[in-house]
C-alpha cells in the first residue's frame, strides 16, 4: 500500500500487483490504486476511523471518490453496512466511532474497504482486539464477502485457528523473511521448516495434566542488525555450521510447497 510514514522507507525489493511493480510507479498513480483496486483493514479500527465524523459519512466518502451522486452513494453506504451484518443501518450510520463496540467498528472498517469493490483486500490482524464470538462473526463476514465479490484476500495473523479456517495458501515468516510457503493442508499436515514445526508443537492441543505448552528458546533477532545466514539459526535445534554463514534459498520440495532451510 506504500503507506509508510517518514522517516520510514522501503529500502529495497519489489511488490508486484497485476504485473506492475508498485515501488516503481508515481504517487498519484498509487493513489488511484488504493481503495479502488486494493483495500486494507487495519489492526485497530478506533485509530483508523476519524473520531469527529459519523461512520456513515466515512463509508460514503470512499464511494463519492468514484463521482457517484450523493443520494446514490448514501443508499449504497446503507446497503454495505447491512452487508457487514450491522442491524439498523440507518441509525448506526449516524453514530460516531466511539459510540460503537469494537466489533461494530471493525465491521465499519470492512464496509469502508469493500465499498469500492477492491480486487485485493489486505487484513492486518483484523480480529486481534475482539472476543472469540465476535472474531468468528467477523471472519464469517470476510469469507462471505470474498466469495460474493470475487476478491483476493491477504490476511496477516499469528493465530493458527484463523489460518486453518480462512486460508488457501500460507506463507510462514520469521524475522521479516519467508521461511516456508505452501497450501494450508501442506503447512498443517507436513511442515518442513524447523520454525514451522516448532510453531505446530506450540499449539494448545495437550491437556493441563500433560504439562506446559512447547516454547521456542531464545529471542527474535534484531532486524536492524540481523544475524548472518539463516535468521532462525540461533534458536534452531537442528542448526549446523552452514546455517550461520549462508542464507538458505527457497526450494520446492513438493508441488507448491517450498521452504528455505539447509537441513531439510
C-alpha positions in Angstrom: 0.0 0.0 0.0 3.1 2.3 0.4 1.7 3.9 3.5 4.9 4.0 5.5 5.4 7.5 7.0 8.7 9.3 7.2 11.3 8.6 8.4 10.4 5.1 7.5 11.1 4.0 3.9 11.0 0.9 1.7 14.7 0.2 1.3 14.6 -2.4 -1.4 12.8 -5.2 -3.1 9.7 -5.2 -5.3 5.9 -5.5 -4.8 4.1 -6.9 -7.8 0.3 -6.4 -8.2 -1.4 -7.2 -11.6 2.1 -7.4 -13.2 3.1 -3.9 -12.1 5.9 -3.2 -9.5 4.2 -0.8 -7.1 7.5 0.6 -5.9 8.2 1.9 -9.4 5.0 3.9 -10.1 4.4 7.6 -9.2 2.5 8.5 -6.0 -0.5 9.9 -8.0 -0.8 6.5 -9.7 -0.6 4.7 -6.4 -3.4 6.9 -5.0 -5.7 5.6 -7.8 -4.9 2.0 -6.8 -5.5 2.5 -3.1 -9.1 1.8 -2.3 -10.2 1.1 -5.8 -8.0 -1.9 -6.6 -6.6 -2.6 -3.2 -8.1 -2.1 0.2 -6.8 -2.6 3.8 -8.4 -3.4 7.1 -6.1 -2.2 9.9 -5.5 -3.8 13.3 -7.2 -1.1 15.5 -10.3 0.4 13.9 -10.6 3.1 16.6 -7.3 4.5 15.4 -8.2 4.2 11.7 -11.6 5.8 11.9 -11.9 9.6 12.2 -13.4 10.3 15.7 -15.2 13.6 14.6 -17.1 12.2 11.6 -20.1 9.9 11.6 -19.3 6.4 10.4 -21.8 6.6 7.5 -20.1 9.7 6.3 -16.7 7.9 6.3 -18.0 4.9 4.3 -19.8 7.1 1.8 -16.7 9.3 1.4 -14.9 6.5 -0.3 -17.8 5.9 -2.7 -18.1 9.6 -3.6 -14.5 9.4 -5.0 -15.9 7.5 -7.9 -18.2 10.5 -8.7 -21.4 8.7 -7.7 -24.3 11.1 -6.8 -24.7 11.8 -3.1 -28.1 10.1 -2.8 -26.9 7.0 -4.6 -23.7 6.9 -2.5 -25.7 7.1 0.7 -28.0 4.3 -0.5 -25.0 2.2 -1.3 -23.5 3.0 2.1 -26.5 1.7 4.0 -26.5 -1.4 1.8 -22.9 -2.1 2.6 -23.4 -1.5 6.3 -26.2 -4.1 6.2 -23.9 -6.5 4.2 -21.4 -6.5 7.2 -24.3 -7.6 9.5 -25.0 -4.4 11.3 -28.7 -4.1 12.2 -30.5 -0.7 12.0 -28.0 0.5 9.4 -29.6 4.0 9.0 -29.3 4.6 12.7 -25.8 3.2 13.1 -24.6 5.2 10.1 -25.3 8.3 12.1 -23.1 7.1 15.0 -19.6 8.3 15.8 -16.9 5.6 16.2 -16.7 6.0 20.0 -20.5 5.1 20.1 -19.9 1.7 18.6 -18.5 -1.5 20.1 -15.1 -2.9 18.9 -16.8 -5.5 16.7 -19.1 -2.9 15.1 -16.1 -0.6 14.4 -14.3 -3.4 12.7 -17.4 -4.1 10.6 -17.5 -0.4 9.6 -13.8 -0.7 8.6 -14.6 -3.7 6.4 -17.6 -1.8 4.9 -15.2 1.1 4.1 -12.6 -1.1 2.4 -15.2 -3.0 0.4 -17.3 0.0 -0.7 -15.3 0.3 -4.0 -15.1 -3.5 -4.6 -11.3 -3.9 -4.5 -9.7 -6.8 -6.2 -7.4 -7.4 -3.2 -8.2 -6.9 0.5 -5.3 -6.8 3.0 -6.4 -7.6 6.5 -3.8 -6.9 9.2 -4.7 -8.8 12.4 -8.3 -7.9 11.8 -9.7 -9.7 14.9 -6.9 -9.2 17.5 -8.8 -7.0 19.9 -12.1 -8.9 19.7 -13.5 -11.7 21.8 -13.8 -15.2 20.3 -17.5 -14.9 19.4 -17.2 -11.6 17.6 -14.0 -12.8 16.0 -15.8 -15.7 14.4 -18.6 -13.4 13.1 -16.0 -11.0 11.5 -14.2 -13.9 9.8 -17.5 -15.3 8.5 -18.4 -11.8 7.1 -14.9 -11.6 5.4 -15.3 -15.1 3.9 -18.8 -14.5 2.6 -17.9 -11.1 1.0 -14.8 -12.6 -0.5 -16.9 -15.1 -2.4 -19.7 -12.7 -3.3 -17.4 -10.1 -5.0 -14.6 -12.5 -6.1 -12.0 -10.7 -4.1 -8.4 -11.9 -3.2 -7.6 -11.8 0.5 -4.2 -11.4 2.1 -4.6 -11.9 5.8 -1.7 -11.2 8.3 -2.1 -13.1 11.6 -0.3 -15.1 14.3 -3.5 -17.1 15.0 -3.3 -20.6 13.5 -7.0 -21.1 14.1 -7.7 -18.2 11.7 -5.2 -19.6 9.2 -6.8 -23.0 9.2 -10.3 -21.5 8.8 -9.8 -18.9 6.1 -6.5 -19.5 4.2 -6.0 -21.4 0.9 -2.2 -20.7 0.8 0.1 -19.9 3.7 3.4 -18.1 4.0 5.3 -18.6 7.3 7.6 -15.7 8.2 10.4 -15.4 10.7 12.2 -12.1 11.5 10.8 -10.5 8.3 11.6 -13.3 5.9 9.5 -16.0 4.3 10.8 -19.4 5.5 8.0 -21.7 4.2 5.2 -21.4 1.6 2.5 -24.0 0.8 -1.2 -24.6 0.7 -2.9 -24.8 4.1 -3.0 -28.6 4.1 0.7 -28.9 3.3 1.6 -26.5 6.1 -0.5 -28.2 8.8 0.0 -31.8 7.7 3.6 -31.7 6.6 5.5 -28.7 8.0 9.1 -28.6 6.6 11.0 -25.7 8.2 12.1 -26.2 11.8 10.4 -23.0 12.8 7.1 -24.1 11.3 7.4 -27.5 13.1 8.1 -25.8 16.4 5.1 -23.4 15.9 2.9 -26.5 15.4 4.2 -28.1 18.6 3.3 -24.9 20.5 -0.4 -25.2 19.5 -2.6 -25.8 22.6 -3.5 -29.4 21.8 -2.4 -31.1 25.1 -4.3 -31.1 28.4 -3.1 -29.3 31.5 -2.2 -32.7 33.1 0.2 -33.4 30.2 2.4 -30.4 31.0 3.2 -27.0 29.7 3.0 -25.9 26.1 6.1 -26.2 24.0 8.2 -23.0 23.7 11.0 -21.9 21.4 14.1 -21.0 23.4 16.0 -17.7 22.7 14.9 -14.4 21.4 13.9 -13.0 17.9 17.0 -11.3 16.4 17.2 -7.6 15.8 16.0 -6.6 12.4 18.4 -3.6 12.4 21.4 -6.0 12.6 20.0 -9.4 11.6 22.4 -12.4 12.1 24.4 -13.8 9.2 23.0 -16.8 7.4 19.6 -18.2 8.4 17.9 -15.8 10.8 16.5 -18.7 12.8 19.8 -20.5 13.3 20.4 -19.0 16.8 17.3 -20.7 18.0 17.1 -23.7 15.8 17.7 -27.2 17.4 18.8 -28.6 14.0 21.3 -25.8 13.1 24.7 -26.7 11.5 27.7 -24.6 10.7 26.4 -23.6 7.3 23.2 -22.2 8.8 25.2 -19.4 10.5 27.2 -18.5 7.3 24.9 -18.8 4.3 21.4 -17.6 3.8 19.3 -20.5 2.6 17.4 -20.2 -0.6 13.8 -21.2 -1.1 13.5 -24.7 -2.6 10.4 -26.5 -3.8 10.1 -29.9 -2.1 6.7 -30.9 -3.5 4.4 -29.1 -5.9 3.6 -25.7 -4.5 5.4 -26.4 -1.1 8.7 -24.5 -0.6 11.0 -23.9 2.3 14.3 -22.1 2.9 16.5 -24.4 5.1 19.8 -26.1 4.9 18.8 -29.1 7.0 15.6 -30.4 5.4 
